[in-house]
Amino acid sequence: MTAKPNSSKSRILIVEDHPMFREQLAHLIGREADMLICGEADNICDGFELACKLQPHLVIVDISLKGASGLELLKQLRAQKLDVPVLVLSMHDESLYAERAFRAGARGYITKHEASAKVMTAIRQVLHGEIFVQPKFVSVLVKKIASGDDIGADPVSTLTDRELDVFEFIGRGLTTREISIRLNIGATTIETYRARIKEKLQLENAAQLQTHAARWLEKRDAVVSI
C-alpha cells in the first residue's frame, strides 16, 4: 500500500509482517497532524523497493519478518547509501538485537510492549535526527564496554546476523531446504552456516543443534510481553 506524497507531512514507511500490529501502528501515526503512512510492506524485498521508490522520511521495521530479518533490510539500505533513518520496533528485548540493529545502521530501537506515547516519542526523536535508545540498554552497553566483554555471556551472541537467522529457523523446525527458500540462499550455504553454528556453540550433531535452538527460541519468546 502506498500514499501520495505530501510535502507538509513526514512520510513514514512501515515494514511489519503482523497485519494487526501494522494496522494499529498505522492508525497511531495517522492520528498525528504532521505525519502520514506513505507505504506498508511485510518483507524486506518489498520494503526495500518501497523505500527506494517513495524516499520516506522514516522507515519503521520489525526484526522478525517473513524470510530474512529486518537487519538485512538495514544492511541493504546502507549498502545502497539510501539516506533514510530507520527505527526498529521489535517484540524482542534490547539485549537480544539492539546492538546488532545499531551496528547495521538503525537510528533507534524500541520494543513493542512500550506504551503508545513512548513509541511516538521514539518516532519523533529519530525523525528529528536523533538517536533513540532506552536508558537500560545504554547502561548494559556501557558496562559491556567497560568490562572489555565484546561477545557477552550468551554463546548465541557470537553468531553472525545470518547465522542467527538460520539458528532461529532451525529452532522453529524448518529443514535446510525450507530455510534456503525463506532466506533465498543455496542449501549448501545453509549447511555451511549450520556447521559454523555447531562449532561456535560446541554442539556435536544436528540433533543437539535442533534441541538447543528450540530451547533458545522458547526462552527468548518467553520474555516477550504480549
N, C-alpha and C positions, 0 to 999 in steps of 0.2 A: 504494500500500500504506500502511495506517495501523495504528498500535498503540494499545491502550487506555492512557489517561493513568496515570502512576504518579508520585505527588507526591514520592516519596523519591528519584527519579532525574531527572537533567537530560534533557529531551526534545529530540532533535535531528532536524531535517528535512534530508534530502539532496536537492538538485536537481542532477542529473547525468545526461547522456544516453548515457553509455557503460555498458551493463549490467554488464560485468565489473568495471570500476573501482568502480561503485556498490556491487556486492556485496562487493568487497574492503574498501571503506571501512566499510560497514555491519558487516561481520564484525569489523573492527578496533575499532570503537566498542562493539560488542556485548560484547566481552570485558571492558570496564570495568564494575566493580560499581555505579558511580554514574551510569551513562548508559544511554540506550536510544534506538533509532531509532523515532520516532513516525510517520514518513511518508517517502515517496520519490516523486520526480517527475522527468520528463526534459525538461520545458519550462517556460517562465516562467508560462504560464497556469495550469497545474495546480499549479505551485509556489506561486504567489500564493494560489490558492484554499485550498491546504492550510495555508499559513502563517496565513491569517485564521481558518480553522476550528480548527486544532489549538493555536494560540498556543504554539509551541515556545520553548524557552529559547535555541536557536541554530539558524540556517539556514546550511548549508554549500552554496555554489553555485559551479558552474563558469562560466567566462566564455563558453565556446563551447557553446551549446545548440542544440537544434532550433529553427529560426526565429530570433527575436530573442535577443540575447546576455543573459548574466546581469546585465549592467549595467542593463538595462531592468527586471529584477526588483527590483534595489536601489532604483531610482527609484520604482517602484510602491509599494514598502513605505514609503518615506519620504513619498510623496505622501499615502498613507492614514494617516500617523502611526502605523504599526504598530511599536511599540517592541520590536523583536526584533533582537539583534545578528547580523551576517552575517559569516561567514568565507569569503573567496574562495579556492578551491582550484583552481588552473589549471595547464594544461600550458605556459602561456606565461610567459616570463621577466618579472620585475617591471618592467623598463624599458619594456615594451610596454603594460601595462594597470594596474599597481598604482596609479599616481596617479589614473587615471580611476576605479578602483574606490573609492578612499578619498573622492574628491570626490562620488561617488554615494551614499556612506553606509556603506561596508564598515568593519568594525572590525578586519579582519585580511586579509592576503594571503600565500599560500604556494604554492609550485609543487609539482606532483605528483611531481617526481623526488626530493623530500626523503625522508629516512628516516621510517618509521612513528612513531618516537619523537618526531621534530620535529613531525610533523603533530599528534600528541596534545598536545604542548606548546602548539601554536597554538590548538587547540580549547579546552583548559583556560584558557588565558590570556584568550581572548575571553569564555568563559563567566563568568569572574571579573570582567568589566567592564573589562578592559584592552585596549590596542591591541597587535596582533601585527604586526610588520614585520621583515623581515630587515635586519641591520645594513648590508649593502652597498647596499640601496636607500635607507636613511637618508642614507648618505654621498653618493650620487648626487644625492638631492633637496636636500641642504644646499648642495652645490656649484652646483646649478642656481639656487637662490635667491640665493646669494652673488654669482653672476655676472650676475644680472638676466635670465637666459635663461628666458622663460616658455613657449617653444614647442619647444625642443630642436633638435637638429641634423637630425633626420629630418623632411622636409616632411610626411610622413604624420601626424606628431603634431599638425599644425594642423587635422586633420579632427575634426569633432564625433563623438560616440559613434555616432550614427545614420549619419553619412557613412562611418564606419569599417566599420560592419556592411555597408553597401552595397558598399563597396570590396572587402571580403573576398569577398562573394558574386560580384562581378564577376571576381575572381581565380580563383574556382572554376568559372567558365564559365557561370554562370546568366544567363538572359535577364532583361530588365526585368520581364516578366510573372511569371517564376519567383521573382524577388526580391520582387515585390509580394505574392505569395502567402505566401512564407516570413515576411515581416515584417508581413503584414496591413495594408499601406499601398497606396494607389492607385498605379497605374502612372505617372500624371502626376507624382506626388510623387517617385517613384523617378527619373524623368527629371530632375527639378529637382536632386535630390541628385547625379546623375551630372554635371550641368553644373557644379555647385559644386565637385565633386572635381576635375574637369578644370582649372577655373580656379585652384584652390589649388595644384595640383601642376604647373601650367603645361604641360598636355598639350593637343595640338591637336585630337585627334579620338578617336572610340570605339576605334579600333584601338590607338592609343598607350595609352589607358586600360586596355584589356584586357591588353596586354603588361606594362605597369607593375604592375598589380595582381597578375598571375600571378607575376611575378618577386619582388615584395614578399612574397607569401604563401609562396613557395618558400623564400626567405631566412628568414622568420620561423619556419617549421616546422622548418628545418634546425637551429635552435639548441635544439630540444626534446630533452631526454634521454628516451629510450624505456626 
